[in-house]
Amino acid sequence: MRAERECRDEAARELFELAEEIAAGELAPAAAAAERDGRFPREELRTLGRAGLLGLPYPEEDGGGGQPYETYLQVVEELARAWLTVGLAVSVHVLSCFPLATAGTPEQRRRWLPGLLGGESLGAYCLSEPGSGSDAAALRTAAVPDGSRWVLDGTKAWTSHAGLADFYTVFARTAGDPDGRDRARGISCFHVPSGTPGVRAARPERKMGLRGSVTAQVIFESAPVPAAHLIGEEGSGFPIALAALDAGRLGIAACATGLAQAALDAAAGYAAQRRQFGRPVIEFQGLSFMLADMATAVAASRALYLAAARRKDAGLPYGQQAAMAKLFASDAAMRVTTDAVQVLGGYGYVEDFPVERFMREAKVLQIVEGTNQIQRLVIARGLAAGAGGGRVG
């Protein structure tokens, strides 16, 4: 079942066709074995980079694709539908480039962005820490000035691409008390190449799903970072981090929609072929109604993230709408993948069929880039402040 893509122009149509070709020809056939073996799709990501799909929402003059978020997110959905690890990797990379692309100086953007967006480099986003997840402003990784450089010490947690990334976008404390009321004001953002002395990754986490995606702590031990690698003004890092996460949540919503679409495709295809009592099981009302609810949830998820993307593309506030999209789409992915296992019955519970993997993968989407409890908090605060009135379009 091919999802309908919303094409604003011929360039977008060609991008969708390219993404579908790569997804069907290279990603989907490799996904099951790679996830079973815990293989990170580095070569597949290089292929996407050479195809121009790693920097789609950033300006062409910076090495990006110059595409609106509405187009970029639909590409991410298509990639995640074929292999969630790849769709998530693209979203994480775009997130990692966001601070430099939006807050970097013209010289920084000219120096780094073309290489970062061109396909060979891969980024990682270092915000969470062992003791500060949802309360990101309480981070304790410190950056201390030392002549013409900063020296970083601390540990970042739950970092996708840790140990494999070519650069880290790191948020560190340059002033203030992590337990103080104004702790968010003392955070700064740094561009840290992976080869920086004193930077290393810990042992990868052993995860329920997304085993092809490496997640680990990143440790900074007296790591020297040139002063020119400070992104934005000193102390402005926390607003940069929040703005990046607003955009990144749309990437997670697109990934969740792609995963849910894959589960729906598998379940509907199986139900059309599986015969019981002399007819395909899709003709039984109890099961067909379940599939109808699954299809409705996927369509609603897509509509929500696209509506939020259009607000972003129009320069309108979209943080509340991004939280809604991430919340709804990831919750929907959990329900749809669970129901897909039910549709397949015993076959859904074994590794010979992909839906058991889809269900394991869906869970993390309710956690990453702000748990869904945090998304509800963001939405509720927006309602209390009268921001957007809860409207998404």
Secondary structure in CASP SS format (residue, H / E / C, confidence):
PFRMAT SS
TARGET T0000
AUTHOR 0000-0000-0000
METHOD secondary structure of the structure
MODEL  1
M C 1.00
R C 1.00
A C 1.00
E C 1.00
R C 1.00
E C 1.00
C C 1.00
R C 1.00
D C 1.00
E H 1.00
A H 1.00
A H 1.00
R H 1.00
E H 1.00
L H 1.00
F H 1.00
E H 1.00
L H 1.00
A H 1.00
E H 1.00
E H 1.00
I H 1.00
A H 1.00
A H 1.00
G H 1.00
E H 1.00
L H 1.00
A H 1.00
P H 1.00
A H 1.00
A H 1.00
A H 1.00
A H 1.00
A H 1.00
E H 1.00
R H 1.00
D H 1.00
G C 1.00
R C 1.00
F C 1.00
P C 1.00
R H 1.00
E H 1.00
E H 1.00
L H 1.00
R H 1.00
T H 1.00
L H 1.00
G H 1.00
R H 1.00
A C 1.00
G C 1.00
L C 1.00
L C 1.00
G C 1.00
L C 1.00
P C 1.00
Y C 1.00
P C 1.00
E H 1.00
E H 1.00
D H 1.00
G C 1.00
G C 1.00
G C 1.00
G C 1.00
Q C 1.00
P C 1.00
Y H 1.00
E H 1.00
T H 1.00
Y H 1.00
L H 1.00
Q H 1.00
V H 1.00
V H 1.00
E H 1.00
E H 1.00
L H 1.00
A H 1.00
R H 1.00
A H 1.00
W C 1.00
L H 1.00
T H 1.00
V H 1.00
G H 1.00
L H 1.00
A H 1.00
V H 1.00
S H 1.00
V H 1.00
H H 1.00
V H 1.00
L H 1.00
S H 1.00
C H 1.00
F H 1.00
P H 1.00
L H 1.00
A H 1.00
T H 1.00
A H 1.00
G C 1.00
T C 1.00
P H 1.00
E H 1.00
Q H 1.00
R H 1.00
R H 1.00
R H 1.00
W H 1.00
L H 1.00
P H 1.00
G H 1.00
L H 1.00
L H 1.00
G C 1.00
G C 1.00
E C 1.00
S C 1.00
L C 1.00
G E 1.00
A E 1.00
Y E 1.00
C E 1.00
L C 1.00
S C 1.00
E E 1.00
P C 1.00
G C 1.00
S E 1.00
G C 1.00
S C 1.00
D C 1.00
A H 1.00
A H 1.00
A H 1.00
L C 1.00
R C 1.00
T C 1.00
A E 1.00
A E 1.00
V E 1.00
P E 1.00
D E 1.00
G C 1.00
S C 1.00
R E 1.00
W E 1.00
V E 1.00
L E 1.00
D E 1.00
G E 1.00
T E 1.00
K E 1.00
A E 1.00
W E 1.00
T E 1.00
S E 1.00
H C 1.00
A C 1.00
G C 1.00
L C 1.00
A C 1.00
D C 1.00
F E 1.00
Y E 1.00
T E 1.00
V E 1.00
F E 1.00
A E 1.00
R E 1.00
T C 1.00
A C 1.00
G C 1.00
D C 1.00
P C 1.00
D C 1.00
G C 1.00
R C 1.00
D C 1.00
R H 1.00
A H 1.00
R H 1.00
G H 1.00
I E 1.00
S E 1.00
C E 1.00
F E 1.00
H E 1.00
V E 1.00
P E 1.00
S C 1.00
G C 1.00
T C 1.00
P C 1.00
G C 1.00
V E 1.00
R E 1.00
A E 1.00
A C 1.00
R C 1.00
P C 1.00
E C 1.00
R C 1.00
K C 1.00
M C 1.00
G C 1.00
L C 1.00
R C 1.00
G C 1.00
S C 1.00
V C 1.00
T E 1.00
A E 1.00
Q E 1.00
V E 1.00
I E 1.00
F E 1.00
E E 1.00
S E 1.00
A E 1.00
P E 1.00
V E 1.00
P E 1.00
A H 1.00
A H 1.00
H H 1.00
L E 1.00
I E 1.00
G C 1.00
E C 1.00
E C 1.00
G C 1.00
S C 1.00
G H 1.00
F H 1.00
P H 1.00
I H 1.00
A H 1.00
L H 1.00
A H 1.00
A H 1.00
L H 1.00
D H 1.00
A H 1.00
G H 1.00
R H 1.00
L H 1.00
G H 1.00
I H 1.00
A H 1.00
A H 1.00
C H 1.00
A H 1.00
T H 1.00
G H 1.00
L H 1.00
A H 1.00
Q H 1.00
A H 1.00
A H 1.00
L H 1.00
D H 1.00
A H 1.00
A H 1.00
A H 1.00
G H 1.00
Y H 1.00
A H 1.00
A H 1.00
Q H 1.00
R C 1.00
R E 1.00
Q E 1.00
F C 1.00
G C 1.00
R E 1.00
P E 1.00
V H 1.00
I H 1.00
E H 1.00
F C 1.00
Q H 1.00
G H 1.00
L H 1.00
S H 1.00
F H 1.00
M H 1.00
L H 1.00
A H 1.00
D H 1.00
M H 1.00
A H 1.00
T H 1.00
A H 1.00
V H 1.00
A H 1.00
A H 1.00
S H 1.00
R H 1.00
A H 1.00
L H 1.00
Y H 1.00
L H 1.00
A H 1.00
A H 1.00
A H 1.00
R H 1.00
R H 1.00
K H 1.00
D H 1.00
A C 1.00
G C 1.00
L C 1.00
P C 1.00
Y C 1.00
G H 1.00
Q H 1.00
Q H 1.00
A H 1.00
A H 1.00
M H 1.00
A H 1.00
K H 1.00
L H 1.00
F H 1.00
A H 1.00
S H 1.00
D H 1.00
A H 1.00
A H 1.00
M H 1.00
R H 1.00
V H 1.00
T H 1.00
T H 1.00
D H 1.00
A H 1.00
V H 1.00
Q H 1.00
V H 1.00
L H 1.00
G H 1.00
G H 1.00
Y H 1.00
G H 1.00
Y H 1.00
V C 1.00
E C 1.00
D C 1.00
F C 1.00
P C 1.00
V H 1.00
E H 1.00
R H 1.00
F H 1.00
M H 1.00
R H 1.00
E H 1.00
A H 1.00
K H 1.00
V H 1.00
L H 1.00
Q C 1.00
I C 1.00
V C 1.00
E C 1.00
G C 1.00
T C 1.00
N H 1.00
Q H 1.00
I H 1.00
Q H 1.00
R H 1.00
L H 1.00
V H 1.00
I H 1.00
A H 1.00
R H 1.00
G H 1.00
L H 1.00
A H 1.00
A H 1.00
G C 1.00
A C 1.00
G H 1.00
G H 1.00
G H 1.00
R C 1.00
V C 1.00
G C 1.00
END
